[in-house]
Amino acid sequence: MTASFALMSVFAALLLIGAPVAVALGFAGVAGIYLGLDIYALATVGTNTYSSIAKYPLIAIPLFILTGMVFERSGVAKSLVDFASALIGPRHGGLVVVAVIVSLIMGGMSGSGPADAAAVAMVMVPSMMKAGYPKPFSASVIAAGASTAILISPSIALIIYSIMVPGADIRALFAGGMLPGLLAGLAVILPAVWLSRRHGFGAEETVDPTPLGAKFVRALPGLMAPVIILGGLRSGLFTPTEAAVVAVTYGVLIGVLVTRKLTLANIYQVLVDSAVTSGIVMLIIALAGIFAWAGSTLGSFDMAANWLLSLSDNNTVILTIVMVFLLLAGMVLDGISIYLITLPLLMPVVKAFEWNITWFGVLMAMNIAIGQFTPPVAVNLMVTSAVAKVPLESTIPWTLWFVASMILALMLVVAFPGLVTWLPEALGFQVS
């Protein structure tokens, strides 16, 4: 009991004083092992750190991060914006629809909300500002739209989930996130368009007179990327990890041969930037292995799960508590950390109530998506606010509209699990 208390207390204390999540996980795990077992058990720290990342499916994470950066630097985001703008046309709220649509498509390349937010904001914020949209509103819309990247395949968070949860099929998770992802996008579009018309935003919207056909041709490489990834997975042509390799190769070829914006110097910088980002992610995963092993060995997670189950035997009550807990966690932690920290605790609860693990994985992703643009941390909102050069607090009045709307979308997915399970079942994937 003392060791379990120390494990959780050290972790919470380090987070409160501002320590990086990876450091908090590692130190808390070491403290729990030392107090709960003995000094010789600390020899497992190195083994657990290595074994946490020595997994073949994890190769997909740095590759999909690289994919997102390659497409961002290749000018694909700009071509997608031009094409979507031509389709929607100049009207009040037109550019907010474009921003969300492009976020959905870019999410099908990067799998990362912050990366999606950065790519879309760099292109959309100047255009929205010229059209008469306030910068705080623009930053809020793009941050909320980019949160859908965690649902639209390939999602890095869902890859983590599939590795940590026995029996979870990553192909089913990718397919299962599609309809909720589109629903989340719609949950951003509807209030954004209503607010735009109510306040008269976008009165100065214009569209480039370039013919629609020419814009479609320029946008086609970007539109084809998600099709190639999902099509290859559905046909069995390649595994999710191999899909990441294909996506990187495709992106580089597009950047070098089609858009011609990727030079050798640019490619080198993309590799450096993606390596830094991947290193941060993999460090969190590695040190989370120590925390997870300590919690499992000491029985800390079982005790926490039993306490949660003791609160009620009602399926709806427990699910509501779990969803609120994940929503609060999403406000202060990144998605990957939430999966790594909470899954060892939550999986006994999932098994006790026999919840579908594909459905539950997507529900977790939707919760985390909302947290990505909900203050105080709001990683997506931090990115878009920085690009728009506005204080984060100035976006809060607008952001709250999208938080409320996304929560309604989440409630629909809770009430109708078929929104998650229908597409994977139709594609013949294992939905368990």
C-alpha positions in Angstrom: 0.0 0.0 0.0 2.8 2.4 0.9 4.6 1.7 -2.4 1.5 2.2 -4.4 0.8 5.5 -2.6 4.4 6.5 -3.3 4.0 5.6 -7.0 1.0 7.8 -7.5 2.1 10.6 -5.2 5.5 11.0 -6.7 4.0 11.0 -10.2 1.3 13.6 -9.2 3.8 15.8 -7.4 6.3 15.9 -10.3 3.5 16.9 -12.7 2.4 19.6 -10.4 5.8 21.2 -10.2 6.1 21.2 -14.0 8.3 18.2 -14.6 8.1 16.6 -18.1 5.7 13.7 -18.3 8.5 11.3 -19.2 10.5 12.3 -16.1 7.5 12.0 -13.8 6.7 8.5 -15.1 10.2 7.3 -14.8 10.9 8.7 -11.3 7.5 7.5 -10.0 8.2 4.0 -11.3 11.6 3.9 -9.7 10.2 5.1 -6.4 7.5 2.5 -6.4 9.9 -0.3 -7.3 12.4 0.7 -4.6 9.8 1.1 -1.8 7.6 -1.8 -2.7 10.2 -4.4 -3.7 13.9 -4.0 -2.9 17.0 -2.3 -4.2 17.8 -5.3 -6.4 14.5 -4.9 -8.3 15.9 -1.7 -9.6 17.9 -3.9 -12.0 14.6 -4.3 -14.0 14.5 -0.5 -14.8 16.8 -0.9 -17.8 15.1 -4.0 -19.1 11.6 -2.4 -18.8 12.8 0.8 -20.5 14.2 -1.1 -23.5 11.3 -3.6 -23.8 8.7 -0.8 -23.8 10.0 0.5 -27.2 11.5 -2.7 -28.6 8.2 -3.4 -30.5 7.9 -3.7 -34.2 4.6 -1.8 -34.5 6.1 1.2 -32.8 8.2 1.8 -35.9 5.0 3.3 -37.4 5.0 6.2 -35.0 8.2 8.0 -36.1 7.4 7.2 -39.7 3.9 8.8 -39.5 5.4 11.8 -37.8 7.8 12.1 -40.7 5.0 11.6 -43.1 3.1 14.6 -41.6 6.1 16.8 -41.8 7.0 15.8 -45.3 3.5 16.7 -46.6 3.5 19.9 -44.6 6.8 21.1 -46.2 5.7 19.9 -49.6 3.0 22.5 -50.0 0.2 19.9 -49.9 -1.7 21.8 -47.3 -1.9 24.9 -49.5 -3.2 23.0 -52.5 -5.8 21.3 -50.3 -6.9 24.7 -49.0 -7.2 26.1 -52.5 -9.3 23.2 -53.8 -11.6 23.2 -50.7 -12.1 26.9 -51.0 -13.1 26.6 -54.6 -15.6 23.9 -53.7 -17.2 25.8 -50.8 -17.1 29.2 -52.5 -17.0 32.7 -50.9 -19.7 33.0 -48.2 -20.0 33.7 -44.5 -18.3 30.8 -42.7 -16.9 29.3 -45.9 -13.3 29.4 -44.7 -14.1 27.7 -41.4 -15.5 24.8 -43.3 -12.4 24.8 -45.5 -10.2 24.8 -42.4 -12.0 21.8 -40.8 -12.1 19.8 -44.1 -8.3 20.4 -44.7 -7.7 19.4 -41.0 -9.5 16.1 -41.6 -7.5 15.3 -44.7 -4.2 16.4 -43.2 -5.1 14.2 -40.1 -5.1 11.3 -42.5 -1.4 11.9 -43.2 0.1 12.9 -39.8 -2.0 11.2 -37.1 -1.0 14.0 -34.8 -3.3 16.9 -33.6 -0.5 19.5 -32.9 1.2 18.7 -36.3 -2.1 19.0 -38.1 -2.8 22.3 -36.3 0.6 23.8 -37.2 0.3 22.8 -40.9 -3.3 24.1 -41.3 -2.8 27.3 -39.2 0.2 28.4 -41.3 -1.9 28.4 -44.4 -5.4 29.3 -43.1 -4.8 32.0 -40.5 -3.5 34.7 -43.0 -6.4 33.9 -45.4 -9.0 34.0 -42.6 -7.6 37.3 -41.3 -7.8 38.9 -44.8 -11.4 37.7 -45.0 -12.4 39.4 -41.8 -12.2 36.6 -39.2 -10.8 37.6 -35.8 -7.5 35.9 -35.0 -8.7 34.3 -31.8 -11.7 32.8 -33.5 -9.5 31.5 -36.4 -7.1 29.9 -33.9 -10.0 28.3 -32.0 -11.6 26.8 -35.1 -8.3 25.4 -36.5 -7.3 23.9 -33.1 -10.7 22.2 -32.7 -10.6 21.0 -36.3 -7.1 19.6 -35.9 -8.2 17.6 -32.9 -9.9 15.2 -35.4 -6.4 14.0 -36.4 -6.4 11.7 -33.4 -9.5 9.9 -34.8 -8.7 9.9 -38.5 -6.3 7.1 -39.4 -3.3 6.9 -39.1 -3.7 8.0 -35.5 -0.6 7.7 -33.4 -2.6 7.4 -30.2 -4.6 4.5 -31.6 -1.4 2.8 -32.6 -0.3 3.0 -28.9 -3.7 1.7 -27.8 -3.5 -1.3 -30.2 0.0 -2.2 -28.8 -1.1 -1.9 -25.1 -4.4 -3.7 -25.4 -4.4 -7.5 -26.2 -6.8 -8.4 -28.9 -7.1 -4.9 -30.3 -6.9 -4.8 -34.1 -5.2 -1.6 -35.4 -7.0 -1.9 -38.7 -10.4 -2.0 -36.9 -9.4 1.0 -34.8 -8.3 3.0 -37.8 -11.6 2.2 -39.6 -13.6 2.6 -36.4 -12.3 6.2 -35.9 -13.5 7.4 -39.3 -17.2 8.0 -38.7 -16.6 9.5 -35.2 -13.9 11.6 -36.8 -16.3 13.0 -39.4 -18.9 13.5 -36.7 -16.3 15.5 -34.7 -15.5 17.6 -37.7 -19.2 18.3 -38.2 -19.4 19.2 -34.5 -16.8 21.9 -35.2 -18.3 23.1 -38.5 -21.9 23.7 -37.3 -21.2 26.1 -34.4 -18.3 27.8 -36.4 -20.6 28.6 -39.4 -23.4 29.8 -37.0 -21.0 32.0 -35.1 -19.5 33.4 -38.4 -22.9 34.3 -39.7 -24.1 35.7 -36.4 -21.1 38.0 -36.1 -20.6 38.7 -39.8 -17.2 37.0 -40.1 -16.0 36.3 -43.6 -17.7 39.2 -45.3 -14.6 39.8 -47.4 -14.0 36.2 -48.5 -12.8 35.8 -52.1 -11.7 32.8 -54.2 -8.7 32.5 -56.5 -10.1 32.5 -60.1 -8.0 29.5 -61.1 -10.3 26.9 -62.7 -11.6 24.2 -60.3 -10.1 21.4 -62.4 -6.6 22.8 -62.1 -7.0 23.1 -58.3 -8.2 19.6 -58.2 -5.2 18.3 -60.0 -2.8 20.2 -57.6 -4.7 18.8 -54.6 -4.9 15.2 -55.9 -1.6 14.0 -54.4 -2.8 15.1 -51.0 -6.3 13.6 -51.5 -4.7 10.3 -52.5 -2.6 9.9 -49.4 -5.3 8.7 -47.0 -6.8 6.5 -49.8 -3.4 4.8 -50.3 -3.0 4.2 -46.6 -6.5 2.8 -45.9 -6.7 1.0 -49.2 -3.5 -0.8 -48.6 -4.6 -1.8 -45.1 -8.0 -3.0 -46.3 -6.6 -5.1 -49.2 -3.9 -6.6 -46.9 -1.2 -5.3 -49.3 0.7 -4.0 -46.3 0.6 -3.9 -42.5 0.1 -0.6 -40.5 3.9 -0.4 -40.0 4.5 -1.0 -43.7 1.8 1.6 -44.5 3.9 4.2 -42.7 6.9 3.4 -44.9 4.7 3.7 -48.0 3.3 7.0 -46.8 6.8 8.5 -46.2 8.0 7.3 -49.6 4.9 8.7 -51.3 5.2 12.0 -49.6 8.9 12.4 -50.5 8.2 11.6 -54.2 5.4 14.1 -54.2 7.5 16.8 -52.6 10.5 16.1 -54.9 8.9 15.3 -58.3 5.4 17.0 -58.2 5.4 20.1 -56.0 9.2 20.3 -56.2 9.4 22.1 -52.8 11.5 19.4 -51.2 15.2 20.0 -51.8 18.0 18.0 -50.2 18.4 20.7 -47.6 14.6 20.6 -46.8 14.6 16.8 -46.6 17.5 17.0 -44.1 15.7 19.5 -42.0 12.5 17.4 -42.1 14.4 14.4 -40.9 16.0 16.4 -38.1 12.6 17.9 -36.9 10.8 14.5 -37.1 13.7 12.8 -35.2 13.4 15.4 -32.4 9.6 14.9 -32.2 9.8 11.2 -32.4 12.5 11.1 -29.7 10.2 12.9 -27.3 7.4 10.5 -28.0 9.6 7.4 -27.7 11.1 8.7 -24.5 7.7 9.0 -22.9 6.8 5.5 -24.1 10.1 4.1 -22.7 9.8 5.6 -19.3 6.1 4.8 -19.1 7.2 1.2 -19.3 8.8 1.5 -15.8 5.7 3.1 -14.4 3.4 0.4 -15.9 5.6 -2.5 -14.7 5.8 -1.0 -11.2 2.0 -0.4 -11.0 1.2 -3.9 -12.3 3.7 -5.7 -10.0 2.7 -3.7 -6.9 -1.0 -4.2 -7.6 -1.6 -0.4 -7.7 -3.7 -0.5 -10.9 -5.8 -3.4 -9.6 -6.5 -1.6 -6.4 -7.5 1.6 -8.3 -9.7 -0.4 -10.7 -11.4 -2.2 -7.8 -12.0 1.1 -6.1 -13.6 2.4 -9.3 -15.8 -0.6 -9.7 -16.9 -0.3 -6.0 -18.4 3.1 -6.7 -21.3 1.5 -8.7 -22.3 -1.6 -10.5 -24.1 0.4 -13.1 -22.5 0.4 -16.5 -23.6 3.9 -17.4 -22.5 5.5 -14.2 -19.0 3.9 -14.4 -18.6 4.9 -18.1 -19.6 8.5 -17.3 -17.0 8.6 -14.5 -14.4 7.2 -16.9 -15.3 9.7 -19.6 -15.2 12.7 -17.3 -11.8 11.5 -15.9 -10.4 11.2 -19.4 -11.7 14.5 -20.4 -10.0 16.2 -17.4 -6.8 14.3 -18.1 -6.9 15.5 -21.7 -6.9 19.1 -20.5 -3.4 18.7 -18.9 -1.7 15.8 -20.7 -1.0 14.8 -24.3 -2.8 11.9 -25.8 0.0 9.4 -25.8 0.7 10.0 -22.1 -2.9 9.5 -21.3 -3.1 6.1 -23.0 0.2 5.0 -21.4 -0.9 6.1 -17.9 -4.6 5.2 -17.8 -4.8 2.0 -19.8 -3.3 -0.3 -17.2 -5.9 1.1 -14.8 -8.9 1.1 -17.1 -8.5 -2.3 -18.9 -9.7 -4.3 -15.8 -12.8 -2.0 -15.8 -13.3 -2.6 -19.5 -13.1 -6.4 -19.0 -15.4 -6.3 -16.0 -18.2 -4.6 -18.0 -17.3 -6.4 -21.2 -17.1 -3.2 -23.2 -16.0 -3.6 -26.9 -12.3 -2.7 -26.9 -12.5 -1.1 -30.4 -15.4 1.1 -29.3 -13.7 2.0 -26.0 -10.4 2.9 -27.8 -12.2 5.3 -30.1 -14.1 6.8 -27.1 -10.8 7.5 -25.4 -9.5 9.1 -28.6 -12.6 11.4 -28.8 -12.1 12.5 -25.1 -8.4 13.2 -25.8 -9.4 15.1 -29.0 -11.6 17.5 -26.9 -8.8 17.9 -24.4 -6.4 18.9 -27.1 -8.1 22.3 -27.5 -9.5 22.7 -24.0 -7.5 25.0 -21.7 -5.4 25.1 -19.5 -2.9 23.1 -21.5 -4.7 22.6 -24.9 -1.7 21.6 -27.0 -3.5 22.3 -30.3 -4.6 25.7 -29.1 -1.1 26.6 -28.0 0.1 25.9 -31.5 -2.6 27.9 -33.3 -2.4 30.8 -30.9 1.3 31.0 -31.5 0.8 31.0 -35.3 -1.9 33.6 -35.0 0.1 35.6 -32.5 -2.7 36.0 -30.0 -2.9 35.2 -26.2 -4.3 31.7 -25.6 -6.9 33.2 -23.1 -8.4 35.4 -25.9 -9.5 32.2 -27.7 -11.5 30.7 -24.7 -14.9 32.4 -25.4 -14.8 30.8 -28.9 -13.3 27.5 -27.8 -16.0 26.7 -25.3 -18.6 26.6 -28.1 -16.6 23.8 -29.8 -15.9 22.0 -26.6 -19.7 21.8 -25.9 -20.5 20.7 -29.4 -17.8 18.0 -29.4 -19.1 16.7 -26.1 -22.5 16.2 -27.7 -20.8 14.3 -30.5 -19.0 12.1 -27.9 -22.4 11.4 -26.2 -23.8 10.2 -29.6 -20.9 7.8 -30.0 -21.4 6.5 -26.4 -25.1 6.0 -27.0 -24.7 4.4 -30.5 -21.6 2.1 -30.5 -22.4 1.2 -34.1 -20.9 4.5 -35.2 -17.6 2.9 -34.3 -18.2 -0.7 -35.1 -20.1 -0.6 -38.3 -17.3 0.4 -40.7 -14.7 -2.1 -39.3 -17.3 -4.9 -39.5 -18.3 -3.9 -43.0 -14.6 -4.1 -44.1 -14.2 -7.5 -42.5 -11.9 -6.5 -39.6 -12.0 -8.1 -36.2 -14.0 -6.0 -33.8 -13.7 -7.3 -30.3 
